Amino acid sequence: MLPQNKRPPDIGEYVAASSVDAAIDALADGQGTALAGGTDLWAQKDSGNGRLRQRLVNISRVSELCGIAEVAGKIRIGALTTISEILESPLLNEKVPLLPQMANRFAAPQIRNAATIGGNIANASPAADAVLPLIGLGTSVELRSKRETRFLPLSGFFKGPGNTQMTADELITAIEFETPPGNFHGVFCKSGPRPALEISMVAMCLTGLLEGGKLSNPRLVFGAVGPTPICCEKTEAMIDGKTISDDLIASALDLMATEIAPIDDFRASKWYRTQMARTFLEAELIACR
Amino acid sequence: MSLTQKIIFTLNGKPVQADAQVTASALELLRGAFELGGTKLACGEGECGACTIIVDGRSRNSCLLPAVDLDGREVLTVEGLWSEDGIDPVQQAFIDEGAIQCGFCTPGMIMQTKYLLSKNPRMTPEEIERGLEGNVCRCTGYKKIISAVAAASAVAAE
């Protein structure tokens, strides 16, 4: 069934993990690949540049990795939570509508039913959509291995396309962020060739605390304009708590354009990506006024 | 010889078992070992929806679903829509509305429609269009497909 130029990878061992402990046991020697929804891993499988190691560790039945809950002022989302579950979650729709808003623009229903939040992070695509609002929310990633459990901020998690701070024996088990306060403002924007199943040519998330037309503690994150999600820290500092005047917007757009690093590729040109990034930021800063 | 794994699952209401290749997709297993050709391979990368099946109540692209992951699950393919009463009302609606051109996308469209109706039996035209975003018709016969889903939705809402 596969075209001639495609070759399935060599997998020597298959483990269907029933618990987190079983999964991290199977990953402990660094020779395993965790499989969840499969939308990235299986799509890359036969391409010759897939990332399957010799042991396939299916974590899709590990119930400890499921669920969305609020505990002690923090929202915790299990790594196996699908994009559909984020879209449909009553808790998130009430307290963090930014995440369902992103989920509504994510791929198409069949992919949303499969793709997991942990997978979107672990796959480390520069165009990963779910990552942007999570960075905007100040998310920490919980990583477990036989050695330790550690939390890393998602904003510094990515090193390059497909490359993260995770080591080969670690498993993303959950993400956590503080429940946003009532004046939290968050928007997600995305541009692509069609409304569904598009891989972002440019995506942006802008968050902050909005009071009297001023955005304080802003987070400005772009996708698909660099090798990793790009946090525009200088632009954030420039707009933090300021009255959003026309002059401030003009300066912020120019500064942002120096922080992103778009490339020309088959999806869009560097010029187009820069113009779209400016358009998104201008519109969303105006909307804050 | 590639690695295989024994799996047991429910396929169209019946318990079945198979020795699934660890690198195979659910699509390959269904079309191969089970000879269920209704589920179609088109893009093979989750872009077109022709391989849509329902797994544990959720529609999935079977081309991106590892066959071994079917273990223990409940799987519905287009072949499972047939009952002693005849074809499914969604299938009848596609026939009545003439929503089939070459027919290659039709099983995936019908399975996605079954899924959408299970979540929401009374869909608005916009909900139908959004719900079918992951299904491509290469003949571009979308208007009649959307009419068929609307007709099936009207039946389901009764």
Interface residues (C-beta under 8 A of the other chain):
Chain A: M1 P8 P9 D10 I11 G12 E13 Y14 A16 L35 G38 T39 W42 A43 K45 L56 N58 S60 R61 S84 A107 A108 P109 Q110 I111 N113 A114 P195 A196 L197
Chain B: S2 L3 Q5 V22 T23 S25 E28 R31 G32 L41 E45 G46 E47 G49 T52 R58 S59 R60 N61 C63 L64 L65 P66 V68 D69 D71 G72 Q112 Y115 L116 R130 G131 E133 G134 N135
